[in-house]
Amino acid sequence: MSALGRHLLAEFTGCDATSLADLGLVTSAMLRAAEASGATIVTHSFHHFSPHGVSGAVIIAESHLAIHTWPEHGFAAVDFFSCGDVDMDRGLALLKAAFSATEETRLVLERGPLRAVSP
């Protein structure tokens, strides 16, 4: 049996602080990442916090791509959830480059009741 969806949690460190604080750049990078992954964009919403940081999400037909940035720490947390056939690696590579991240860590989860359950 397979899962209903795949949830990838990525953390980018060593990022360019100016990039992570730029609402337009973060929004554009997230939309380009969704497109590069082959996802179908439905809508998006992003917010710039004062004094800094951006949070937002791209709603895709396959589920969502979300981000929270901490420019003061050079850190971005990204969630990419899909129940469809998308290339998450391609989308995340675009984000890593857009933010000039020096490091990336990932955690992948299978989501939904169809995943294999171990006793």
N, C-alpha and C positions, 0 to 999 in steps of 0.2 A: 504494500500500500504506500501511497505517497501523501505528502502534506498538502493542505489547502493552499499554503503560501510559504514564502521564504522571507524572513526578516533579517536584514543585514544592518548591524550597528557598526558605524565607523567613527573613529576618533582621529582627527588630524592635529598634530602638534608641530611647533616650530613654524607656524604660519605667519605671513606678513600681516601685521596688525592693521595697517591702513586698508588692506583688502577686506578683512573681516568686519571692519566698521562701515564699509561702503554699501549702503542699501541697494543701490543700482547694480553694483558689481555682484553682490551675493545673489540678488534676484536673477540677473542674467546668467550667472554660472549655474544656478540650480535649474533654470529652464533649459539651458543647453545640455546639462547632464541628463535630464529626463529625455530630451530628444535623442541624444547620443545613445542612450540605452535602448531605444526603440519603443519607449513607453508612449501611450496616448494621453496627452495633456488635456485635462478637463478644465481646471482653473488653478489659480494660485493666489496666495496672500502672504505678504511679508511686512514686518514692522521693525523700525529702528528704535532702539531704546536710548534714553539719555542717562548717562553721558555717552555710552557706547554699547555696541552689540546689536546683532540682528537675529530675529527668529522668524521662521516662516515655513510654509509648506507648499508643495506642488501636488495637487490632487490629480492623480492619473487614473485612467480607466482600470488599471491593474491594481491600484491602491493608493500609495502616497510616497513622497520623498520629502523629508523634513530636515531642518537645520536649526541649530542654536550656536551662536558665536560668542566668544569671549576674547575680543581683541587684546585686552590688557594681559592676557595669558598666552596669546598666540595659539588659541585652541578653538576647534570647531567640532561639534558632535552632529553626526548625520545619521538619520534613520531612513532606510530604503526598504519598503515592504511591497511585495508583489505577489499576486496570485496568478500571474501570467508569465509569458515567455519574454523577459527583458534581460538585457546584458548589463547587470549591475556593475560589473568590473569596469566596463567602458565608461559608465557615468561617473563612478567614483574616481577614476583616473583623471577625468576632466576637472573635477572639483579639487583634487590634490594639486594639480598644476595651477589652477586659477588662484588658489590661496598660497601658493609657493610653500606648501607644507614640506617639512623635512622628514617627518615620520607619520606612519599610518598604522593603526591597529584595527582589527575587525573581529566581530563576533557574529556568527551566522546561526539563526534559529529556524527550525521548522515550526510552522504554526498550523494549528487546526487539528481536529479530532482524527484525521485520517493517517497521521504519522504513526510510525511503529512505536508501540509502547513496550518497554522492557519491564519484566516482573521485578 
